[in-house]
Amino acid sequence: MRGLKIIKEIVLVLVIIGVVAGGIYAGLNYFGPGTVSEQTVKPKATPTVKKKKSIKLVAVGDSLTQGVGDGLNQGGYVGIIKSELTTKQAVKASTQNYGIAGETSTQIDQRVRTNKDLQQALKDADVITMSVGGNDLMAVLRQQMLNLNEADIKRAQTAYTAHLATLLQDVRQYNDQAPIFVFGIYNPFYLYFPKMTKMQAAVENWNTASAKVIKQQKNSYLIDICDQLSKGEKLTTQKKSKTASDSSNEKNQLIFTEDNFHPNHSGYQVMADDLYQVMMQQKNKWLIDRK
């Protein structure tokens, strides 16, 4: 009888252990990592980035914005960038051209302050482009072409950078969101007067000073065209050994032959290509639809 009692106690203990073990197993399955992970780590759908269906570009500036020298009469860089945006980004691009040949930075700024149509265009713009500064520098160079005075050029540069800062700030009053892309200037006489190093230095220093001002402004970017338009297509696409003396016989393939000053259609193509490249680096500022 005593042995039977012991056997019953052993069986009872085993039953209790089995029940407890089963409960623990069930609890682990219910609260275990497999179930929890299935409930909390479901992959989220990546939000789709939508492009705008249409882009409005407003161009402000001097003769380079107006498109003087474009022998194909396609509106210079403004017409070309419109085509590039349409074909490469599949958006409906529209442009408004407020370029007037011969205007200095102060004259352009005066239009920004007083021209109601221009002000409204700026308000509606997704992108703003600008060509400015060439006429400011040329006003000094024309007076001293054969005997450039570095002090006079420096004073004109200081005045210009102040005017440029004011111009950018005035544009911002009508649109505080659209990126502003500002073209630098170039030396159209580089190939024809290679020994006039002071002129090239003046252009390069002018661009450096402009770049500092533009960098200080919100969402504003310099488009550097100096090397390409100053040196011309041949010097940028072909490696060719030459001396300074025979450079004067080289024709700049990007400059309009009738005035040897403004870009031709190929020159404006270079400007548009450079503009497009910098615009795409900042595409989140103008191409993405955030509505």
C-alpha positions in Angstrom: 0.0 0.0 0.0 2.9 2.3 0.9 4.4 1.7 -2.6 1.1 2.5 -4.3 0.8 5.8 -2.4 4.3 6.8 -3.5 3.5 6.0 -7.1 0.3 8.2 -6.9 2.4 11.1 -5.4 4.9 10.8 -8.2 2.2 10.8 -10.9 0.6 13.8 -9.3 3.9 15.8 -9.3 4.5 14.9 -13.0 1.0 16.1 -13.9 1.5 19.4 -12.0 4.9 19.9 -13.8 3.2 19.2 -17.1 0.5 21.7 -16.5 2.9 24.4 -15.4 5.2 23.7 -18.4 2.3 23.9 -20.8 1.2 27.2 -19.4 4.7 28.7 -19.7 5.0 27.4 -23.3 1.6 28.9 -24.2 2.5 32.2 -22.7 5.8 32.4 -24.6 4.0 31.7 -27.8 1.4 34.4 -27.1 3.8 37.1 -26.0 6.9 35.9 -27.8 8.9 37.9 -30.3 7.5 36.2 -33.4 4.0 37.5 -32.7 5.1 40.9 -31.5 7.3 41.5 -34.5 4.6 40.6 -36.9 2.4 43.2 -35.3 4.9 46.1 -35.1 7.5 45.7 -37.8 5.4 45.8 -40.9 7.2 47.7 -43.6 5.8 51.2 -44.3 5.0 52.2 -47.8 7.6 54.7 -49.1 5.9 58.1 -49.9 5.9 58.9 -53.6 7.8 62.1 -54.6 5.6 64.0 -56.9 7.0 66.5 -59.5 5.1 69.7 -60.3 3.2 69.4 -63.6 4.2 73.0 -64.6 7.1 75.3 -63.9 7.1 79.1 -64.2 10.5 80.6 -64.8 11.0 84.4 -64.7 14.2 85.8 -66.2 15.4 89.3 -65.2 18.5 91.2 -66.4 20.4 92.7 -69.2 21.2 91.8 -72.8 22.2 88.2 -71.9 18.7 87.6 -70.6 17.1 89.4 -73.5 19.1 87.1 -75.8 21.0 89.6 -77.9 23.3 87.7 -80.4 21.1 84.6 -80.7 21.2 84.2 -84.4 18.4 81.6 -84.3 16.1 84.0 -82.5 15.1 81.5 -79.9 15.3 83.9 -77.0 18.9 83.1 -75.9 19.3 80.9 -72.8 15.7 81.6 -71.7 14.2 79.9 -74.7 16.7 77.0 -74.5 16.2 76.3 -70.8 12.4 76.2 -71.4 12.9 73.5 -74.0 15.3 71.6 -71.8 12.9 71.6 -68.9 10.1 70.4 -71.1 12.0 67.6 -72.7 14.2 66.4 -69.9 11.7 66.8 -67.0 8.5 66.3 -68.8 6.9 69.3 -67.3 5.0 72.2 -68.8 7.5 75.0 -68.7 6.6 78.7 -69.2 9.0 81.6 -69.2 8.7 85.4 -68.9 11.7 87.4 -70.1 12.4 90.7 -68.5 15.8 91.3 -70.0 16.8 94.7 -71.4 20.1 95.3 -73.1 22.5 97.8 -71.7 21.0 97.9 -68.2 23.2 98.0 -65.1 22.4 96.5 -61.7 20.8 99.7 -60.5 18.6 100.0 -63.6 17.5 96.4 -63.3 16.7 97.0 -59.6 14.7 100.2 -60.5 12.4 98.0 -62.7 12.0 95.5 -59.9 10.9 98.3 -57.6 8.5 100.0 -60.1 7.3 97.5 -62.8 4.0 96.0 -61.6 4.0 93.3 -64.3 7.5 92.2 -63.3 6.5 92.2 -59.6 3.5 90.0 -60.2 5.6 87.7 -62.4 8.2 87.3 -59.6 5.4 86.5 -57.1 4.2 83.6 -59.4 7.6 82.3 -60.2 8.9 78.8 -59.3 12.4 79.7 -60.6 14.1 83.1 -61.0 17.1 83.7 -63.2 19.2 86.8 -63.5 22.1 88.2 -65.7 23.6 91.3 -64.2 27.0 93.0 -63.7 28.5 93.0 -67.1 27.4 96.5 -67.9 28.6 97.8 -64.5 32.1 96.5 -65.2 32.1 97.7 -68.8 31.2 101.2 -67.8 34.7 101.3 -66.1 36.6 99.3 -68.8 35.4 101.5 -71.7 36.9 104.5 -70.0 40.2 102.9 -69.4 40.5 100.1 -72.0 44.2 100.7 -72.8 45.3 101.8 -69.3 43.2 100.0 -66.7 43.4 101.4 -63.2 43.0 98.7 -60.6 42.0 101.1 -57.9 39.1 102.4 -60.0 38.0 98.9 -60.8 38.1 97.9 -57.2 35.9 100.9 -56.3 33.4 100.0 -59.0 33.4 96.4 -57.8 32.6 97.5 -54.2 29.8 99.7 -55.4 28.4 96.9 -57.6 28.4 94.2 -54.9 26.3 96.6 -52.7 23.9 97.1 -55.6 23.7 93.4 -56.3 22.9 92.7 -52.6 20.1 95.3 -52.8 18.8 93.9 -56.0 18.5 90.3 -54.6 16.9 91.6 -51.5 14.3 93.6 -53.5 13.5 90.5 -55.6 13.0 88.5 -52.4 10.3 90.9 -51.3 8.1 89.5 -54.0 9.1 85.9 -53.6 10.8 84.4 -50.6 10.7 80.7 -51.8 11.8 80.5 -55.5 15.6 79.8 -56.0 17.5 82.6 -57.7 20.1 81.6 -60.2 22.5 84.4 -61.1 24.9 84.2 -64.1 28.5 85.4 -63.6 30.1 87.6 -66.3 32.8 86.7 -68.8 35.5 88.4 -70.9 34.5 88.5 -74.6 38.0 89.9 -75.5 40.0 87.1 -73.9 41.1 85.5 -77.2 41.5 88.7 -79.1 43.6 90.6 -76.5 45.4 87.8 -74.6 48.0 90.1 -73.3 45.4 92.3 -71.5 45.7 90.2 -68.3 44.4 93.0 -66.1 41.0 92.8 -67.9 40.8 89.1 -67.3 41.8 89.6 -63.7 39.1 92.2 -63.3 36.4 89.9 -64.6 37.5 87.0 -62.4 37.7 89.3 -59.3 34.2 90.6 -60.2 32.8 87.1 -60.2 34.5 86.2 -57.0 33.0 89.2 -55.2 29.6 88.5 -56.8 29.7 84.9 -55.6 30.3 86.0 -52.0 27.2 88.3 -52.1 25.0 85.6 -53.7 26.1 83.0 -51.2 25.0 85.3 -48.4 21.5 85.5 -49.8 18.8 82.9 -49.1 18.4 80.2 -51.7 20.6 82.0 -54.3 23.2 80.4 -56.6 25.9 81.6 -59.0 26.1 80.1 -62.5 29.8 80.3 -63.5 30.2 80.8 -67.2 33.5 82.7 -67.2 35.9 80.1 -68.5 33.6 78.6 -71.1 32.5 81.9 -72.7 35.8 83.7 -72.3 37.9 81.0 -73.8 35.4 79.7 -76.4 34.4 76.3 -77.5 37.7 75.3 -79.2 39.8 76.0 -76.1 37.4 74.0 -73.8 36.9 71.0 -76.1 40.3 70.6 -77.8 43.7 70.3 -76.2 45.9 72.5 -78.3 49.4 73.9 -77.7 49.7 77.5 -78.5 51.6 80.6 -77.4 50.1 83.9 -76.2 51.0 85.5 -79.5 49.0 83.3 -81.7 45.9 83.3 -79.4 44.9 86.6 -80.9 44.2 84.8 -84.2 41.8 82.4 -82.5 38.1 83.0 -82.9 35.8 82.5 -80.0 33.2 80.0 -81.2 30.7 81.0 -78.6 30.6 84.7 -79.3 28.3 86.5 -81.8 30.6 87.6 -84.8 28.6 90.7 -85.6 29.5 92.4 -82.3 32.3 90.1 -80.8 30.7 90.7 -77.5 27.4 88.8 -76.9 27.0 85.0 -77.0 25.8 83.4 -80.2 23.3 80.6 -80.1 26.0 78.1 -79.1 27.1 80.4 -76.3 23.5 80.6 -75.0 23.3 76.8 -75.2 26.3 76.7 -72.9 24.6 79.1 -70.5 21.4 77.1 -70.5 23.3 73.8 -70.0 25.2 75.3 -67.0 22.0 76.7 -65.6 20.1 73.4 -66.0 23.0 71.5 -64.2 22.9 73.8 -61.2 19.0 73.9 -61.2 19.0 70.1 -61.0 21.4 70.2 -58.0 18.7 72.2 -56.3 15.6 70.5 -57.7 14.0 70.0 -54.3 13.7 73.8 -54.1 11.6 74.2 -57.3 10.6 70.9 -59.0 9.0 68.9 -56.1 5.2 69.4 -55.6 4.8 69.9 -51.8 1.0 70.5 -51.8 
